[in-house]
């Protein structure tokens, strides 16, 4: 059996890393012999998340360029050529049949060098407004996979495929009874709060300002992922003796169980979060970050809101409107059921499988000298 060799470049945030891991898992499940390697940065979450998922990762020394003057910006002119040289030797050593770029710092140099070495390049864009790396690499790509219809206008249509965001299968494997027991909860209504892999200041401030009413007046069980950066401050401010039904966590490792426990989710509107909410069929209150390029989180959320799967709160109104938004939804069982059905109707559960299959096709053509 012929072995396929795939290099996946991704990193920076969970929104780039976890779709990349989902693609790797789907490649491993094709029944083909596939050797998978990752390229990423040592300082970001991929350096721990990828090995935990069972894959090897190789370092690329690169970072983003900040709009304000920082020491990292002064290093960028040094890092960029160094990362290109690193990418060249990494690809020369591993000899991949296909390079897959899922966005993030490392995907830029690795993807660009792959194109210059005539290695087929596949792009996976998670957001409705594509990141700068994906836009820059698009002219060199053999195939571009997108998750939102709005992203089509940024890419050549003949090589663009709409298939949704790849999600790891185990995200739907949670068991509600076991999940509630794991959190030492009973069968009461449970609220899950997510700010993305790094947390979100506005979401945390809105929840903190409404915590007593959510916990006491609505009698909710609350799972709150606040982010590593915010955990200590919030932990010190909150009287744990009063909030017996609160589980404050810096990060949730088992998202499948967290979703299984939840009746309603408050979340940012990152592409990965939206895809997970659809796949798990969870009603949601989305608070898009206004600080991202092209306001893409608001665009990500729009199809969910328009379909009735979610409610949208603007970032600057979240604190004032959060309690009423939660109360309106969580006290209406019919509304919860309808929102859940609408969310499931938007899901594209086969994205990872579709992408993996087409990667193998491209690798086949490359091996046979047809690319």
Secondary structure by P-SEA (a helix, b strand, c coil): cbbbbbbbbccccccccaaaaaaaaaaaacccbbbbbbbbbccccccccccccbbbbbbbbbbbbbccccccccaaaaaaaaaaaaaaaaaaaacccbbbbccccccaaaaaaaaaaccbbbbbbccccccaaaaaacccccbbbbcccccccccccccbbbbcbbbbcccccccaaaaaaaacccccbbbbbbccccccaaaaaaaaaaccccccccccbbbbbcccccaaaaaaaccccccccbbbbcccccaaaaaaacccccccccaaaaaaaaaabbbbbcccccccccaaaaaaaaaaaaaccccccccccccccaaaaaaaccccaaaaaaaaaaaaaacccaaaaaaaaaaaaaaaaaaaccc
